[in-house]
Amino acid sequence: GSPTRILVVGHADTSGNAQYNIGLSNRRARTVADALVSQGVNGGVISLEGRGETQLARPTADGVREPLNRRATININF
């Protein structure tokens, strides 16, 4: 069947201030959602969240550039 809900969550590393990173993580999630739609996924089932630097994949001190923390996750429910 088709997905009933897709949640795209954007994340950022700790370089840049926390407020900037919220915006960055939102843009990251939007970019992934747009890519899914361009591949034929129904945009009506996609929800977006930006978590900024609040859920680091690799914990670092503030101000650290860490590629593993610059990511988006996709959760698909059927």
N, C-alpha and C positions, 0 to 999 in steps of 0.2 A: 504493500500500500504506500500511500504518500505520507510524508511527515505531517503530524498534526501541530507540532511546535518545534521550532529551532531557536535555541538561545545562543547568541554569539556574545562572548564576554571578552572585552579588551583589557589588556594589562600594560603597565609601563614599568621601567626600572626607576631607580631613585635619583638619577641625574635630572636636574630641573626641579622646580618647586612642586609641592603636592597639588596645588590648584592647576598648574599647567599640565601635570601628568593625568589628571582627571580628563581634561579635554583631549589629550593625546590618546588616552585609552579609548575614549568614545569614538574618535576618528578611526582608530585601528579597527574597532568592532564594525564600524560603518563600511570600511573598505572591504572587509571580509564578507559582510552581508551583500554588498554590491556585487562582489565576485560570484557568490552563490546564485544571485538572481540572474546574472549574465549567463550562467550555466543552466538556467531553466528552472531553478527552485522558485516556488511561489513565495513572493515577498510578504504576502499576508500572514504567513505562519512564522515569520522571523521576528524575534525580540532582541533588543540590544541592551547591553549594560557596559559601563566603563568603571573599572575598579581602581584606576590609577595605580599607585604604588602600594596598595594595601594588602595584596596577596602575592607576595614574591615567590617565584618558583625556586630561586636561589637567594636566600637571605643575604643582604649586604648592608653596609653602612649607608647613611644618607649621602647622596651625591655621586654614587658609584654607577658607572656605565656597565650594564650586565646584559648581554644579548639574550640570555635565557629568560630574563624577566620581561622582554619586549615581545609579547605574544598575544594571540587570541585563542580562545577555546571555543569549540562548537559542540553543543549538546543537542542531540536529535531525539525527539520522542515520536513514536509511531502509534 
